[in-house]
Amino acid sequence: MNIFQKMMYVILSIAVACAIGVANYIYLPAGERIPEDKHTSDYLETYYSTNDTVLKQLFPYEEVNYALTVPSNMSYTTADFQRFEGTYLTEREPVDRSYLQHICFCGDSITYHMTLKNRCLADCDVLAWGGLMVSDFAKYVENPVYNHSSEKKTSIYWIEYLKPEIIYIMLGTNGITLINNERHIEQYRTLLDKIAAASPTSIIVLCSAPPWALEAYGNYTNSDIGTLNQKINHFNMYLLELAKERGYYYLNVAETLQDELGNLKSSYTNGDGIHWSNAARDAYEAYVLSHPIPGF
C-alpha cells in the first residue's frame, strides 16, 4: 500500500465515521439512536482505541513522555508546562527533617504561626509577622520579625546578617484582594532584588500563595471565594514564571492544601478561612520535605 492509498484509507474511514454519527444523532428518531449507556461507552472506547492502533500502523509516531504533570491549580498545557523542568520542585522520597535547618522561611502570619512553641518551624530561622505584604516585607520594623531575636530590625537586615543557605518565601495573602496580579508581581520583583542583594549566595524558593477557605467570606473579603481562588491560581502561575525567569525554584504547596473545588480544605483552616490549623501546618512541613531542592 503506497502513501496515497494510505491517505485515501484514512480519509474514507473518517468520512464513514462522520456520516454514521450524523445519521445516528440527527436523522434517526430519538428512540432508535444508540443509547448512552455503559455498553455504548465501552464500544466507543474500543472503537477509538482500534482506530488509534490503525493510524499508528499507517503513520508511525513516537509518543512523548513528559517529565512534568500539570497540577490541578494551573492551566498550562502539558507540553508548555515542560519548560519549568528544573524550576518546579517535584515530589520524591522525603528528606530528613534536618533539611529545614538549611532554610530561612519568610512570610506573613501563616508562616509566623508555625514558629510558635511546639510547632513545625519553632526551631528554624523564620522572618515573618502578621499582616506583612510583599510591598512592606523588606522595610517592616514595628515588631521583631526574626523569631530568634527581640530586636526590631528589617527582614533585609536579618537576611544580610544570616546569609541563609536557602530562602523560602510565601507571601501574597495580605495583598491578593487589594492589588491586581500584574502589580503584585512587580512588587515581588522589587522585593527579590533586595533579598538577592542582601544575600547573593542564597538559593531562593518561591512558594505558592495558599488558597482561601469559604469561611473567609465576610471575615476578610466580600468577594466570591471561588473567584478569589482563581485569582490566587493565576498569581501563582505568575510566580512560577518569575521563578523560571530568575533561576529560582518554585514550591507549589497550594496543590496539597486545596480541595476538589480549589478552596482551602475545611480541615486546614482554623475557622476564619485564611489561617491554618495544625493539620495544615503538618501538611506544609511534609510537602517541603517531600519536594526538596536538588542536592539534598
Residue pairs with C-beta under 8 A, 6 or more apart in sequence:
1 9
6 58
6 59
9 58
10 55
10 58
13 51
13 54
17 51
24 33
24 34
25 33
34 40
64 79
66 78
66 79
66 81
66 82
67 82
67 85
68 78
68 81
68 82
68 84
68 85
68 88
68 90
69 78
69 81
70 76
70 77
70 78
70 81
71 252
71 255
72 255
72 258
72 262
73 208
73 211
73 233
73 236
73 252
73 254
73 255
73 258
73 262
74 81
74 233
74 236
74 237
74 240
74 252
75 233
75 237
76 237
81 88
83 244
84 240
84 244
84 250
87 240
87 243
87 244
87 248
87 249
87 250
88 240
88 249
88 250
88 252
89 205
89 249
89 250
89 251
89 252
89 291
89 292
89 293
90 291
91 290
91 291
92 290
92 291
92 292
93 290
94 286
94 289
94 290
95 289
95 290
95 292
95 296
96 289
97 289
99 288
99 289
99 292
99 296
100 120
100 121
100 123
100 124
100 285
100 288
100 289
101 123
101 124
102 164
102 165
102 166
102 296
103 124
103 125
103 164
103 165
103 166
103 167
103 168
103 288
104 124
104 125
104 126
104 127
104 159
104 162
104 164
104 166
104 167
104 168
104 202
105 111
105 114
105 121
105 124
105 125
105 126
105 127
105 128
105 168
105 170
106 126
106 127
106 128
106 137
106 155
106 159
106 167
106 168
106 169
106 170
106 171
106 195
107 126
107 127
107 128
107 132
107 169
107 170
107 171
107 207
108 128
108 129
108 130
108 131
108 132
108 133
108 170
108 171
108 173
108 174
109 128
109 129
109 130
109 131
109 132
109 275
110 170
110 173
110 210
110 274
110 275
110 276
111 121
111 126
111 128
111 170
112 126
112 128
112 129
112 130
112 147
113 119
113 275
113 276
113 281
114 120
114 121
114 122
114 126
114 281
114 284
115 121
115 122
115 124
115 126
115 128
115 147
116 122
119 278
119 281
120 281
120 282
120 284
120 285
121 147
121 285
122 147
124 147
125 146
125 147
125 148
125 162
125 164
126 146
126 147
127 145
127 146
127 147
127 155
127 158
127 159
128 145
128 147
129 140
129 143
129 145
131 174
132 140
132 145
132 171
132 174
133 171
133 174
133 175
133 187
134 171
134 172
134 175
134 184
134 187
134 188
134 191
135 175
135 187
135 191
137 155
137 171
137 191
138 154
138 155
138 156
138 191
138 194
138 195
139 154
139 156
140 154
140 155
141 152
141 153
141 154
142 152
143 152
144 150
144 151
144 152
144 153
145 153
145 154
145 155
145 158
146 153
146 155
146 158
149 158
153 161
156 194
156 195
156 198
159 167
159 195
159 198
159 199
159 202
160 198
160 199
162 199
163 199
163 201
163 202
164 199
164 202
165 202
165 203
166 202
166 203
166 204
166 205
166 293
167 195
167 199
167 202
167 203
167 204
167 205
168 205
168 207
168 251
168 288
169 195
169 204
169 205
169 206
169 207
170 207
170 208
170 209
170 210
170 253
171 188
171 191
171 209
172 184
172 188
172 209
172 232
172 235
172 239
173 209
173 210
173 274
175 184
175 187
176 184
176 209
176 228
176 231
176 232
176 235
177 220
177 221
177 223
177 228
179 187
181 231
181 234
181 235
181 238
182 238
184 235
184 238
185 235
185 238
185 239
185 242
188 239
188 242
189 242
192 204
192 242
192 246
192 248
195 202
195 204
196 202
196 204
203 248
203 249
203 293
204 246
204 248
204 249
205 243
205 248
205 249
205 250
205 251
205 293
206 239
206 240
206 242
206 243
206 248
206 249
206 250
206 251
207 250
207 251
207 253
208 236
208 239
208 250
208 251
208 252
208 253
208 254
208 255
209 232
209 235
209 236
209 239
209 254
210 232
210 253
210 254
210 257
210 264
210 276
211 229
211 232
211 254
211 257
211 258
211 262
211 263
211 264
212 220
212 221
212 225
212 228
212 229
212 232
212 263
212 264
212 273
212 274
213 225
213 263
213 264
213 265
213 266
213 268
213 269
213 273
213 274
214 225
214 263
214 266
214 273
215 269
215 271
215 272
215 273
216 225
216 228
216 272
216 273
216 274
217 223
217 224
217 225
217 273
219 272
219 273
219 274
220 272
220 273
220 274
221 228
225 263
225 273
226 261
226 262
226 263
229 258
229 262
229 263
230 262
232 254
233 254
233 262
236 252
236 254
239 250
240 250
240 252
242 248
243 249
243 250
244 250
249 293
251 287
251 288
251 291
253 284
253 287
253 288
256 283
256 287
257 264
257 265
257 268
257 280
257 283
257 284
258 264
258 265
259 265
259 266
264 273
264 274
264 280
265 280
267 277
267 279
267 280
268 276
268 277
268 279
268 280
268 283
269 275
269 276
269 277
269 280
270 276
270 277
276 284
